[in-house]
Amino acid sequence: MSPLRLFLAIIMLCFITLVRAQTPERQLFDGGMMVHTGYLQGHLSALDYDAKGMTFGLGGVLRFHIGNHLRLGGEGYVSTLRQMKNGSYIRTSWGGFLVDGYWKFGRWQPYVGLTIGGGRCSTILLFDGSSEDWTPETDAVMHKEAFFCLDPNIGVEFALTPAVHLTFKTDWFLPLPTREMPSGARFYLGVVFAH
């Protein structure tokens, strides 16, 4: 999705949420967008290369409320871990089924959850050369693989209004069965619209 389309979608969602006449007492579902960063690391044994560093990405969540303390839904994200400062990267695109429990304390709403899913990891490493020129690279690797993942998380939401919440969460990205993909902790900040 282009940045312009993403911006327009967020503006439209904000407008629809703010012009609603009334928010029901009990929320039926919520969803929103989050940016994230974190530190991932892993050893690529086929290349004898240690991949590590700060990752950055964007994604979103959609959850349906079941009773007063349970939400079921899905989430999906794209994370990019830049390497070697020459255009190399490891990018994970993943999503899955989410279940979490939440509790309300006034405007605060802590939650803990687990996502079970999978995705694809795309790796491009330039060991000799640069992405800044048009010279053919003589020592470069491109690799793609599918993976299964578990993603436990813990977070808290703060209700700015009954329909607009700020959310902060942290998770531990754990791709399985391979241990060669970078894993670790990430931190998310976003806006969730409740209905």
ZAPA-869137 format. One record per residue (C-alpha): x, y, z; residue number from 0. Coordinates in steps of 0.2 Angstrom, whole numbers. Example, Ala and Ser with C-alpha at 12.3 -4.5 7.8 and 13.67 -1.06 7.14 Angstrom:
2
NODE      c1      c2      c3   num
NODE      62     -22      39     0
NODE      68      -5      36     1
//
This chain:
195
NODE      c1      c2      c3   num
NODE       0       0       0     0
NODE       7      17      -5     1
NODE      10      30       9     2
NODE      -4      41       1     3
NODE     -17      27       2     4
NODE     -12      22      20     5
NODE     -13      41      25     6
NODE     -30      42      17     7
NODE     -37      26      25     8
NODE     -31      32      42     9
NODE     -39      49      39    10
NODE     -56      41      33    11
NODE     -56      29      48    12
NODE     -53      44      60    13
NODE     -67      53      52    14
NODE     -79      39      53    15
NODE     -75      36      71    16
NODE     -76      54      77    17
NODE     -93      57      68    18
NODE    -102      43      76    19
NODE    -116      49      86    20
NODE    -113      36     101    21
NODE    -102      23     106    22
NODE    -110       7     113    23
NODE    -107       3     131    24
NODE    -100     -14     126    25
NODE     -87     -14     113    26
NODE     -89     -27      99    27
NODE     -73     -25      90    28
NODE     -57     -14      88    29
NODE     -43     -12      76    30
NODE     -29       0      71    31
NODE     -12       2      65    32
NODE       5       1      74    33
NODE      23       6      71    34
NODE      36      -5      79    35
NODE      55      -6      82    36
NODE      66     -18      92    37
NODE      82     -28      92    38
NODE      83     -44      83    39
NODE      98     -56      81    40
NODE     101     -73      74    41
NODE     115     -83      66    42
NODE     114     -88      48    43
NODE     124    -104      48    44
NODE     124    -107      30    45
NODE     133     -91      28    46
NODE     142     -91      45    47
NODE     135     -73      47    48
NODE     128     -65      63    49
NODE     112     -55      58    50
NODE     108     -42      72    51
NODE     102     -24      74    52
NODE      87     -13      75    53
NODE      71     -18      65    54
NODE      58      -6      60    55
NODE      40      -9      53    56
NODE      22      -6      51    57
NODE       6     -17      53    58
NODE     -11     -18      61    59
NODE     -23     -28      71    60
NODE     -42     -32      71    61
NODE     -50     -40      86    62
NODE     -67     -46      91    63
NODE     -73     -45     109    64
NODE     -80     -61     116    65
NODE     -87     -57     134    66
NODE     -79     -44     145    67
NODE     -61     -50     145    68
NODE     -57     -60     129    69
NODE     -53     -54     111    70
NODE     -50     -65      96    71
NODE     -44     -59      79    72
NODE     -29     -57      68    73
NODE     -14     -46      66    74
NODE       0     -44      52    75
NODE      16     -34      51    76
NODE      31     -31      40    77
NODE      48     -29      48    78
NODE      64     -24      40    79
NODE      81     -27      48    80
NODE      94     -17      38    81
NODE     112     -25      37    82
NODE     130     -19      33    83
NODE     124      -1      28    84
NODE     125      -6      10    85
NODE     107      -9       5    86
NODE     107     -27      13    87
NODE      92     -32      23    88
NODE      81     -46      31    89
NODE      63     -43      29    90
NODE      49     -53      38    91
NODE      31     -52      32    92
NODE      20     -61      44    93
NODE       3     -62      52    94
NODE      -8     -74      61    95
NODE     -23     -78      73    96
NODE     -23     -68      89    97
NODE     -30     -71     106    98
NODE     -28     -60     121    99
NODE     -36     -57     138   100
NODE     -39     -39     144   101
NODE     -44     -30     160   102
NODE     -51     -12     162   103
NODE     -45      -1     175   104
NODE     -54      16     172   105
NODE     -46      23     156   106
NODE     -32      10     156   107
NODE     -33      -7     149   108
NODE     -19     -19     151   109
NODE     -18     -35     140   110
NODE      -8     -51     137   111
NODE      -9     -62     121   112
NODE      -2     -74     109   113
NODE      -2     -74      90   114
NODE       0     -90      81   115
NODE       4     -88      62   116
NODE      17     -88      49   117
NODE      25     -78      35   118
NODE      39     -76      23   119
NODE      57     -70      26   120
NODE      66     -62      12   121
NODE      85     -60      14   122
NODE      97     -49       3   123
NODE     115     -48       8   124
NODE     128     -39      -2   125
NODE     145     -45       4   126
NODE     155     -35      -9   127
NODE     148     -20     -17   128
NODE     134      -7     -14   129
NODE     116      -4     -19   130
NODE     121      14     -24   131
NODE     129       9     -41   132
NODE     124      -2     -57   133
NODE     139     -13     -56   134
NODE     134     -32     -55   135
NODE     137     -39     -38   136
NODE     150     -53     -37   137
NODE     146     -59     -19   138
NODE     128     -57     -15   139
NODE     115     -69      -8   140
NODE      96     -68     -10   141
NODE      85     -81       0   142
NODE      67     -83       4   143
NODE      59     -95      16   144
NODE      42     -98      24   145
NODE      41     -99      42   146
NODE      29    -103      57   147
NODE      29     -92      72   148
NODE      23     -89      89   149
NODE      22     -71      96   150
NODE      18     -69     114   151
NODE      14     -51     119   152
NODE      10     -39     133   153
NODE       3     -22     132   154
NODE      -8      -8     138   155
NODE     -21       3     130   156
NODE     -26      21     136   157
NODE     -43      27     131   158
NODE     -42      45     124   159
NODE     -61      44     121   160
NODE     -72      28     122   161
NODE     -68      25     103   162
NODE     -50      30     101   163
NODE     -36      22     111   164
NODE     -18      23     111   165
NODE      -9       7     113   166
NODE       9       1     118   167
NODE      14     -17     118   168
NODE      30     -27     117   169
NODE      32     -45     110   170
NODE      45     -58     107   171
NODE      46     -64      89   172
NODE      49     -82      89   173
NODE      50     -90      71   174
NODE      49    -109      71   175
NODE      56    -122      67   176
NODE      71    -113      60   177
NODE      82    -104      73   178
NODE      92     -95      59   179
NODE      80     -81      57   180
NODE      83     -66      68   181
NODE      72     -66      83   182
NODE      70     -55      98   183
NODE      60     -41     107   184
NODE      50     -28      98   185
NODE      40     -12     104   186
NODE      24      -6      96   187
NODE      15      11      97   188
NODE      -1      14      88   189
NODE     -19      20      88   190
NODE     -34       8      90   191
NODE     -52      12      85   192
NODE     -65       4      96   193
NODE     -83       0      90   194
//
